[in-house]
Amino acid sequence: MFRHTFATNCYHKGIDVKILSKLLGHADVNITYNVYVHLYGDGFEEMYEALVGK
């Protein structure tokens, strides 16, 4: 549980996913994306709000 919280918080705070992947010991950055990044999505909502001015 702590590992997952650490990883998702690091990603949310802007830590580069490649660095995060190395910290977690993943052989491939795709593992990090698939396991941890899905919680925060790909930033679509923030991008949409920036474009439409909400």
C-alpha positions in Angstrom: 0.0 0.0 0.0 2.8 2.5 0.9 4.6 1.7 -2.4 1.5 2.5 -4.4 0.9 5.7 -2.4 4.5 6.8 -2.8 4.5 6.2 -6.6 1.1 7.9 -7.2 2.1 10.9 -5.1 5.4 11.3 -6.9 3.8 11.2 -10.2 1.1 13.7 -9.1 3.8 16.1 -7.9 5.5 16.0 -11.3 8.4 13.5 -10.8 9.5 12.3 -14.2 8.0 8.8 -14.8 11.3 7.5 -16.1 13.0 8.4 -12.8 10.0 7.0 -10.8 10.3 3.8 -12.8 13.9 3.4 -11.9 13.2 4.2 -8.2 10.6 1.4 -8.2 12.9 -1.1 -9.9 10.7 -1.6 -12.9 12.3 -3.1 -16.0 10.1 -1.0 -18.3 8.6 2.4 -17.9 5.3 1.0 -19.3 4.9 -1.1 -16.1 5.0 2.2 -14.1 2.4 3.8 -16.4 0.1 0.8 -16.3 0.2 0.2 -12.6 0.4 3.7 -11.1 -0.3 6.5 -13.5 -3.8 5.4 -14.4 -5.0 6.9 -11.1 -4.4 10.4 -12.4 -5.1 9.9 -16.1 -3.2 11.6 -18.8 -4.0 15.2 -17.9 -6.9 15.4 -20.3 -9.1 17.3 -17.9 -6.5 19.9 -17.1 -5.7 20.4 -20.7 -9.4 20.8 -21.6 -10.0 23.3 -18.8 -7.0 25.3 -20.0 -8.3 25.4 -23.5 -11.9 26.3 -22.8 -11.0 28.7 -19.9 -12.9 27.1 -17.1 
